[in-house]
Amino acid sequence: MTEFLSQNIMLVLLFITSGAMLLWPTLSTLTGGAREIGTLETTRLMNSGNALVLDIRATTEFGVGRIPKSKNIPFAEIDKRIEEIAKFKDKPVILTSGANTRGGAAMRLLKQRGFVDVYQLQGGFGAWQQASLPVEK
């Protein structure tokens, strides 16, 4: 067994890496990371009237198109502008971005600031558009 491992170290490393990548979404959810929801659950929370859709894309991207009634606070400004959304600490907050690259970091920041019910739109704004849901400009 040791001989096989030493002769095929690259294959073994590839196997371990691919396994870790497959397990990563599950592990991050279990450890308090991103709680992703789809477009259907997002529209349900929006229609209930008490959810905030927080778009963390740059202002220029937000100006091109956005989810109706969403609020734009670019990722880099969230900590400085947290008071603007403080009334949503006990309500659902749905984060959306271009490709969900910063959603996890924004989610952790909001949870550290006392927000309880934070989600990330799976697939970001692109998934919203792909589902042919309404877009404001």
C-alpha positions as YAML, in Angstrom:
chain: A
units: angstrom
residues:
- id: 1
  name: MET
  ca: [0.00, 0.00, 0.00]
- id: 2
  name: THR
  ca: [2.78, 2.44, 0.90]
- id: 3
  name: GLU
  ca: [4.53, 1.62, -2.35]
- id: 4
  name: PHE
  ca: [1.39, 2.40, -4.36]
- id: 5
  name: LEU
  ca: [0.94, 5.72, -2.57]
- id: 6
  name: SER
  ca: [4.54, 6.78, -3.12]
- id: 7
  name: GLN
  ca: [4.47, 5.84, -6.81]
- id: 8
  name: ASN
  ca: [1.13, 7.56, -7.43]
- id: 9
  name: ILE
  ca: [1.39, 10.61, -5.20]
- id: 10
  name: MET
  ca: [-0.08, 12.97, -7.81]
- id: 11
  name: LEU
  ca: [-3.09, 10.70, -8.28]
- id: 12
  name: VAL
  ca: [-3.63, 10.49, -4.52]
- id: 13
  name: LEU
  ca: [-3.36, 14.29, -4.14]
- id: 14
  name: LEU
  ca: [-5.85, 14.77, -6.97]
- id: 15
  name: PHE
  ca: [-8.27, 12.36, -5.28]
- id: 16
  name: ILE
  ca: [-7.99, 14.13, -1.91]
- id: 17
  name: THR
  ca: [-8.36, 17.60, -3.46]
- id: 18
  name: SER
  ca: [-11.41, 16.68, -5.52]
- id: 19
  name: GLY
  ca: [-13.04, 15.05, -2.49]
- id: 20
  name: ALA
  ca: [-12.45, 18.15, -0.39]
- id: 21
  name: MET
  ca: [-13.93, 20.37, -3.10]
- id: 22
  name: LEU
  ca: [-17.06, 18.21, -3.23]
- id: 23
  name: LEU
  ca: [-17.51, 18.37, 0.54]
- id: 24
  name: TRP
  ca: [-16.74, 22.08, 0.92]
- id: 25
  name: PRO
  ca: [-20.31, 23.46, 0.41]
- id: 26
  name: THR
  ca: [-21.72, 21.03, 2.97]
- id: 27
  name: LEU
  ca: [-18.99, 21.74, 5.51]
- id: 28
  name: SER
  ca: [-19.28, 25.52, 5.17]
- id: 29
  name: THR
  ca: [-23.04, 25.33, 5.77]
- id: 30
  name: LEU
  ca: [-22.57, 23.15, 8.86]
- id: 31
  name: THR
  ca: [-19.94, 25.48, 10.32]
- id: 32
  name: GLY
  ca: [-22.14, 28.56, 10.06]
- id: 33
  name: GLY
  ca: [-21.01, 29.64, 6.62]
- id: 34
  name: ALA
  ca: [-23.21, 30.56, 3.73]
- id: 35
  name: ARG
  ca: [-26.86, 29.55, 3.94]
- id: 36
  name: GLU
  ca: [-27.83, 29.60, 0.30]
- id: 37
  name: ILE
  ca: [-31.38, 29.82, -0.96]
- id: 38
  name: GLY
  ca: [-32.72, 29.69, -4.49]
- id: 39
  name: THR
  ca: [-34.78, 32.18, -6.43]
- id: 40
  name: LEU
  ca: [-38.08, 30.54, -5.41]
- id: 41
  name: GLU
  ca: [-37.38, 30.88, -1.68]
- id: 42
  name: THR
  ca: [-36.08, 34.42, -2.26]
- id: 43
  name: THR
  ca: [-39.31, 35.50, -3.96]
- id: 44
  name: ARG
  ca: [-41.32, 33.88, -1.15]
- id: 45
  name: LEU
  ca: [-39.40, 35.85, 1.48]
- id: 46
  name: MET
  ca: [-39.71, 39.06, -0.56]
- id: 47
  name: ASN
  ca: [-43.46, 38.60, -1.03]
- id: 48
  name: SER
  ca: [-43.94, 38.12, 2.70]
- id: 49
  name: GLY
  ca: [-42.98, 41.78, 2.94]
- id: 50
  name: ASN
  ca: [-40.41, 41.61, 5.69]
- id: 51
  name: ALA
  ca: [-37.21, 40.57, 3.88]
- id: 52
  name: LEU
  ca: [-34.40, 42.83, 2.71]
- id: 53
  name: VAL
  ca: [-32.55, 42.00, -0.49]
- id: 54
  name: LEU
  ca: [-29.08, 43.46, -0.04]
- id: 55
  name: ASP
  ca: [-27.11, 43.76, -3.27]
- id: 56
  name: ILE
  ca: [-23.39, 43.91, -2.48]
- id: 57
  name: ARG
  ca: [-22.21, 44.53, -6.04]
- id: 58
  name: ALA
  ca: [-20.48, 47.76, -7.04]
- id: 59
  name: THR
  ca: [-22.79, 50.71, -7.60]
- id: 60
  name: THR
  ca: [-22.05, 50.67, -11.34]
- id: 61
  name: GLU
  ca: [-23.18, 47.03, -11.62]
- id: 62
  name: PHE
  ca: [-26.27, 47.75, -9.53]
- id: 63
  name: GLY
  ca: [-27.20, 50.62, -11.85]
- id: 64
  name: VAL
  ca: [-27.27, 48.33, -14.88]
- id: 65
  name: GLY
  ca: [-29.88, 46.01, -13.38]
- id: 66
  name: ARG
  ca: [-31.11, 44.86, -10.00]
- id: 67
  name: ILE
  ca: [-33.68, 42.79, -8.15]
- id: 68
  name: PRO
  ca: [-36.79, 44.92, -7.53]
- id: 69
  name: LYS
  ca: [-36.81, 46.75, -4.17]
- id: 70
  name: SER
  ca: [-33.24, 45.66, -3.42]
- id: 71
  name: LYS
  ca: [-30.85, 47.94, -1.53]
- id: 72
  name: ASN
  ca: [-27.32, 48.46, -2.75]
- id: 73
  name: ILE
  ca: [-24.46, 48.64, -0.30]
- id: 74
  name: PRO
  ca: [-21.20, 47.61, -1.99]
- id: 75
  name: PHE
  ca: [-19.26, 44.96, -0.10]
- id: 76
  name: ALA
  ca: [-16.44, 47.36, 0.79]
- id: 77
  name: GLU
  ca: [-18.91, 49.78, 2.44]
- id: 78
  name: ILE
  ca: [-21.06, 47.39, 4.48]
- id: 79
  name: ASP
  ca: [-19.28, 47.93, 7.78]
- id: 80
  name: LYS
  ca: [-19.43, 51.74, 7.43]
- id: 81
  name: ARG
  ca: [-23.12, 51.76, 6.39]
- id: 82
  name: ILE
  ca: [-24.47, 49.07, 8.74]
- id: 83
  name: GLU
  ca: [-26.84, 51.54, 10.45]
- id: 84
  name: GLU
  ca: [-28.80, 51.92, 7.19]
- id: 85
  name: ILE
  ca: [-30.02, 48.34, 7.53]
- id: 86
  name: ALA
  ca: [-30.04, 47.98, 11.33]
- id: 87
  name: LYS
  ca: [-33.84, 47.67, 11.44]
- id: 88
  name: PHE
  ca: [-33.50, 44.32, 9.62]
- id: 89
  name: LYS
  ca: [-31.43, 42.62, 12.35]
- id: 90
  name: ASP
  ca: [-34.32, 40.31, 13.27]
- id: 91
  name: LYS
  ca: [-35.72, 39.94, 9.73]
- id: 92
  name: PRO
  ca: [-34.51, 37.90, 6.75]
- id: 93
  name: VAL
  ca: [-31.65, 39.50, 4.82]
- id: 94
  name: ILE
  ca: [-30.86, 38.00, 1.42]
- id: 95
  name: LEU
  ca: [-27.43, 38.84, 0.02]
- id: 96
  name: THR
  ca: [-26.89, 38.93, -3.71]
- id: 97
  name: SER
  ca: [-23.82, 39.69, -5.75]
- id: 98
  name: GLY
  ca: [-22.53, 39.10, -9.24]
- id: 99
  name: ALA
  ca: [-21.02, 35.67, -8.80]
- id: 100
  name: ASN
  ca: [-21.32, 35.11, -5.03]
- id: 101
  name: THR
  ca: [-17.62, 35.69, -4.55]
- id: 102
  name: ARG
  ca: [-18.05, 37.91, -1.49]
- id: 103
  name: GLY
  ca: [-21.35, 36.63, -0.11]
- id: 104
  name: GLY
  ca: [-19.76, 34.44, 2.55]
- id: 105
  name: ALA
  ca: [-17.61, 37.26, 3.88]
- id: 106
  name: ALA
  ca: [-20.57, 39.66, 3.88]
- id: 107
  name: MET
  ca: [-22.69, 37.06, 5.68]
- id: 108
  name: ARG
  ca: [-20.08, 36.60, 8.41]
- id: 109
  name: LEU
  ca: [-19.81, 40.38, 8.84]
- id: 110
  name: LEU
  ca: [-23.58, 40.80, 9.19]
- id: 111
  name: LYS
  ca: [-23.79, 37.95, 11.69]
- id: 112
  name: GLN
  ca: [-20.98, 39.53, 13.73]
- id: 113
  name: ARG
  ca: [-23.01, 42.76, 13.77]
- id: 114
  name: GLY
  ca: [-26.07, 40.99, 15.19]
- id: 115
  name: PHE
  ca: [-28.09, 40.03, 12.12]
- id: 116
  name: VAL
  ca: [-29.85, 36.75, 12.81]
- id: 117
  name: ASP
  ca: [-31.48, 35.50, 9.61]
- id: 118
  name: VAL
  ca: [-29.00, 35.98, 6.73]
- id: 119
  name: TYR
  ca: [-29.08, 34.09, 3.43]
- id: 120
  name: GLN
  ca: [-27.20, 34.20, 0.17]
- id: 121
  name: LEU
  ca: [-28.97, 33.98, -3.19]
- id: 122
  name: GLN
  ca: [-27.57, 30.88, -4.84]
- id: 123
  name: GLY
  ca: [-26.07, 31.89, -8.18]
- id: 124
  name: GLY
  ca: [-26.35, 35.59, -7.38]
- id: 125
  name: PHE
  ca: [-27.95, 38.14, -9.67]
- id: 126
  name: GLY
  ca: [-27.16, 35.94, -12.68]
- id: 127
  name: ALA
  ca: [-29.42, 33.19, -11.33]
- id: 128
  name: TRP
  ca: [-32.19, 35.75, -10.84]
- id: 129
  name: GLN
  ca: [-31.90, 36.83, -14.47]
- id: 130
  name: GLN
  ca: [-31.63, 33.25, -15.72]
- id: 131
  name: ALA
  ca: [-34.91, 32.43, -13.94]
- id: 132
  name: SER
  ca: [-36.55, 35.25, -15.99]
- id: 133
  name: LEU
  ca: [-37.58, 37.08, -12.84]
- id: 134
  name: PRO
  ca: [-38.24, 40.85, -12.94]
- id: 135
  name: VAL
  ca: [-35.28, 43.21, -13.10]
- id: 136
  name: GLU
  ca: [-35.31, 46.97, -12.41]
- id: 137
  name: LYS
  ca: [-32.94, 49.42, -14.06]
...
